[in-house]
Amino acid sequence: MDFKTLKQECLTCTRCPLCETRKNVVFGTGAEDAEVLFIGEAPGQNEDEQGLPFVGRSGALLDSYLHTIDLDREKNIYIANTIKCRPPQNRDPQPAEREACLPWLREQFRLIRPKIIVCLGRIAAQQIIRPDFQVTKEHGQFIEKDGVLFMGTFHPAALLRNPNNKPIAFDDFAALREKIKEVCDHTY
């Protein structure tokens, strides 16, 4: 399956009840050949309305961190979520919803073939890296699995709620910049 077909199929997904309340499927955005893949938890209200991941205040914060380390969602990274439809009232995704959506993310991963995956927030990190992953204790650390490096860091919305963690998260992005220089082929 190619990227265009995958996206077309995902946009009409009815695998779980979230399809009944969504305005838009939030498939993902960015460079389809990116060596760095960012994965968030699930779309919020702004994302559901626009059909794009990480928009609004949390997206602006993420973009500022990305630009500081020469990354850009339109040029050299890809951003997706573990869940493609917004859970009501931004609640945590339920296990059946995560399971229904996982094949979409797996196929995105297969097509993109990133060298580094950055999980934004606890829920994404626990689904992608390890069920007991603790962002507050393990953020910024790289974990190798099957030749791919994984890192968890704070979700931008959590940083807006707790600005004291912004310098810590920025350090994670600085570590990411160094790891990109070490393992990625493209010039960033």
Secondary structure, DSSP 8 states (H G I E B T S, - for coil): --HHHHHHHHTT--SSGGGGT-SS----EE-TT-SEEEEES---HHHHHHTSSS-HHHHHHHHHHHHHTT--TTTT-EEEES-SS--GGG----HHHHHHHHHHHHHHHHHH--SEEEEESHHHHHHHT-TT--HHHHTT-EEEETTEEEEEE--HHHHHH-GGGHHHHHHHHHHHHHHHHHH-SS--
